[in-house]
Amino acid sequence: MLVFLSNGCSEEKQPISQTSQFVYTQQSKLMLDGKSYKFIGVNRYNILRDSDARGCGNVFSDADLKQWFDELHAMGANAVRFWFYRNFTDQRTHLTRFDTVLAFAKERNMKVLPVFDDHWAYCTNEPEKNDLWYQNDYKIDYKPYVLAMGQKYKDDPTILLWDLMNEPQANFNTLSRFATDMSAALKKVDPNHLISLGTLGQDQPGMQRDEWSQLLAIPTLDIGSYHDYSGQPPTVQTDGYHGLSDRLSQSYAVAKPLFVGEAGLQTGCQTTPQQQCFTRVERADLFKQKMSYYFSHGGVGYLIWSYRDYSLSIQDAFGFNPHDPLYTVVQQQAKILPS
């Protein structure tokens, strides 16, 4: 049977090997080795931080990192998203930890989703991005870094996809030109991996109303992303334009898949009450509803923010661990996804 890839170097359709080691798209589905593929897992932004001199957050020893991956494997997770910023790799001169992460993931039959940069100032050693950055400044340091990493790791199937940015936003025309240029340039040096723009996907600048689906329709972008921090049940997350169910419909309309790159709910806010803060049992139940709805309506991947983030305070916590009921919910959901 002949199937077609939507992540080729051009709009020309290309036949896919049914034994491909790389995840690829078939319309709004993900495929691997000729079979439907879905992923579930977590975010942990700072797993590349092996020294105080690099990145942000707490430092991981290799032993800590191995235990972390072992726990995820026991949970049934098959994907991890994390920061692959320039300051975590000393401007690509220190890739030892990234290679270790790839090895740990491969040993456990897991995939990784590295993120190249952040719209926000957190962890980047740079100011928050603005329209000028998306117009011109990205070409100075960011673009050479992305292309060098794409070239170096193009043959590693442990990488599920590249996230160009974390939550980019700008004037629509500016963001569209940036996404077109970067995805086409990366696709040229790395035709094997899927590319996501990394959008938060709600009502941010550059993705209002139907602008988000116009971005997703760019030929060299393969998959859409959405970040879900809503405390509402999934059935009410819609206004016809930028709720999760809306984005699912829009991604289906342009025949591309949609993954939830981040999904977070707070617990432990008793001392500082906030809206949308839950007990751990309440949070686990709401995540169960969210994931069941999302996967049953065509979603392909769901990544929770975040697993064992010890830098988070006990109050105002998005993180979870093996003793949290959410751990069991992920285990149960993982068992019913395509293997």
N, C-alpha and C positions, 0 to 999 in steps of 0.2 A: 504494500500500500504506500502511496506517495502522500506525504504531509508537507506542509510548508512552514518555513521559519519567518517570523516577523522581526527578527533581530539581525538581519543581514546588513551588509555594508551599504546597500542601496534599497530602493523600493522594489527591485526585481525579486521575485519569489525564488527561493532556493530550496531544493530537496534536502531533507534531513535524514541522516542515518538513524535507523531505529535502535542502534546500539550506542548512540552518542552519550558520552560521559557528562556532557554539559546540559544544564536545564535550559529548555527552549520554550517558545510559545507556539500554541496552535489556537488561533483566534483568541478567545478570552480565557484559555486554559494554560497551565504550565504542564510541560511534559518532560520526562526523563526516561531514557531507554525505551521509548515508544509507549510509555504508560503515563497516565495522569499522575501529576505530582503536586502535593500541597505541603506546606511547612508550618510548623508552630514552634515558638521559642521565645527568646527574651532579648532585651537590650542590656548591655553593660558597657557604658561609654569608655571606660578607662582600662580595659584588659590589656592594652598594649603598654601600659605604664610600668616599666621594669626598673625605673630610677626616678629619684626626685628631680633629676635634670630634664626630664621629658614629660610632656603632657600635663594632666591635672588629675585630681582625685588621689585615692590611696595607691600605694605601690603594691604590685602583685609579685610575689616570688614565683618561680616556676612550679614549686610544690603547691602553692595556693591555687595557681591557675589550673593545675591538673585536677585537684580536688573539685574545683568549680565546674570543670567540664564533666567530671565523673557524676556529679550530682545532676547536672542537666541531662546527661545520658539516661540516668535512672528515672528521671522525670518523663522521659519520652520526647524531649525537645530535639529537633533536628536542624535548628538554625539559630544563629547568633548575629546580632547587629551591633557594631561598635565604631568608635571614631578611628579613622585612619588619617588624621590630620598631619600636616607637615611637622608640627612641633612634637608629635609623638614619635617621629622617625628621624629627627634631626635633619629635616630637609632631604629625606630618602637616603641618608648615609648610615642609618642604623635600622636595619630591617630584621634583626635577629628575632625580636619578640613576635613580629608579624609572622615570620616563618614558623615559630613555635606554635602559635595559635592555629595556623593552617595544619600543622602536623597533628595537634591534639584533636582538632575537628575531624580530620580525615580518619584517624584511628577509630572514631566513634560514629562514623558514617553521618556526620553532620555537615552542613553548609554554612558559609559565612557571608555576611552582607557588610562590607566595609564602606564607610562614609568618608568622602574626601575632604569636606570642609563644612563650616557652619555659618548660617546667616547671622547668628547671634555671636556676641563677643566671648561667650563662655568657652574656656579651654583653647582658644585659638591664638592668644597673644596678639590679637588684632582687634580694631574697633568693629562694632556691628556693621554689617554690609549695607550699602545704599545703592541707589540706581547707578551712580558713577562706577561703582565696583563692577556691577553686572554689565555695564557698557564697555569698559576698557580695562580697568585695573586687574581683572581676573587673568588677563593674558600675561601679566608680569611674572608671578611666581606660581599661581594656582594651576594654570593650564599646562606648563611644562611638567609639573609634578604629576598631575593626573595622567598625562600621556606616557611618562616614564614608567609609572606603576602599571598602567595597562599593558604596555609592551613587555615588561618584565614578567608579569603573572598571567599572561594571556592563555597559557597552556595548562593552567591549574583548575581542574573542575570542582575543587573544594569551594571555590568562590561561586556563589549562587548568582549574584548580581553586584554591580557597582551603583552606589547611591552618590550622585554627583554632589549634592549638597544636603545639609540638614535644614529643612524648612525654608527654602529660598522664597523671597517675595520682592517684587519690584513692579514698576510699570509694566503692563502686559506686553507691549511691543519689545521693551528692553529684555524682559525675562524670556520671551519667545526666541529672540535672536541669540541670547546666551545659551539657552537649551539646545537650539539647533546647531550652533557652532560646536559646543562641547560634546554633544552626543555623537555628531558626525565625525569629529576628530578622534574621539576615543574608539568609535566603531572601526575606524580605519586601521588603528594599530592593534585592536583587540576585537576581532569579529566573533569571538566565541562566547562572550559573556553578555547577559542582559544588562540594560542600562535603565536606571530610574532617575528622574529629576530630583526626587526626595521631598516632594511637596507635603506640607501639613494638610492642604486640600480642603480647607473650609472657605472662609470669606476673606482671605488675605489679599493684599495688592497683587494683581497679576493673575488671580484665579477666581474672580468673582463671576457669579452666574455661570455662563457656559464657557468662560475663559479657560477653566481647568481642563475641560475636555478638548479644547483646541490645542492646549499644550501637549496633552497626551497623544493627540493625533500626529504629532511630529514624527516622521517616518523612522528616525533613528532612536527614538525613545520606545522602549519595549513594554514597559509596565508602569502602572500608576501607583501612587502611594497616598496613604491617608493616615493621619495621626488622631487617635480617638481618646480624649480625656473627658468625655461627657459622662455624667453620672446618671443619665437617662437610659431606660431600656432601649434596645436597638430599634424597635418598631416605631418610636416617636422621634428618632433622629433624622428628621427630614423637613425641609421647607420647600421642596421642589428644585433646589439648586445645590446645596452644599452639605447635606447630612450624609452619613455613611451609606444609607440606602440609595440616595441620589447618585453618589459617586459610583456605586455598583452598577446602576442603570446606565450611567454615562460611559463607563468603561466598556460595558457590553456593547453599547451602540457604536463605539469605534473599534470593536473587536480586539481589545487588549485587556489583559488581566489587571486586577487591583489587589495590592496587599496592604495590610495595616502595619506600617513600619513602627509605630509606637502606640501603645494603649495603656493608660495608667489611671488608677483610682487610689485615692488617699485613705489611709487608716491612721488610728492613733492620734486624733486631733482633739482629744477630750480637754486638754488644758488650754488649747487655743482653737475654739470651735470655728469651723469653716463650712461653707456650703459644700455639698457633694463630698462629704467625708463619711466613711462607713466603718462598721466593725469588720473584722477579718472574715467572719462568716457571711455578712451581707455582701462584702466585696467579691468573695468567691462565687456566690450565687449570681451576682450581676454579670461577672465575667463569663460564667457558664451560659447565661442567656445570650450575651453578646456573641460569643464564639459560635454557638449553635446556629444562631440566626445568620451570621456572616458566612460560615462555610456552607450552609444549606442554600444560600442565595448566590453561590458562584464565587465566593472569595477564595483566594489561593494561598494566603499566608498571613499569620497573625503573630506579632511580636510584642510581648508585654514589657513595660518599663516598671521596674527593672529587677534583676535577680541578685540578691545578696550584696546590695550596695551599702557597705558599712559606713560610708561617709554620710549617709542620710541620718537625720536625727530620729529618735524614737517617735517624737511627735512629727506630724506632717510627713508621713512616710509613704512613698509609692512602692518601696521594695518588698520582697517576700523571700522566704527561705523554706527548707523542707518541712518545717513544723507548721507552716501556714496552710489552711485549707485550700488556698489557691493552687498550691503544689499538686494536690490530688486532682483538682479540676483539670489542670493541664495534662496530667497523666491520663485521665479518662478520655479527654478530647483527642490526645495523640493516638490512642489505640484505634480510633475509628477513621483516621485519615488514611489515604492511600499510602502504602509502604513503599 
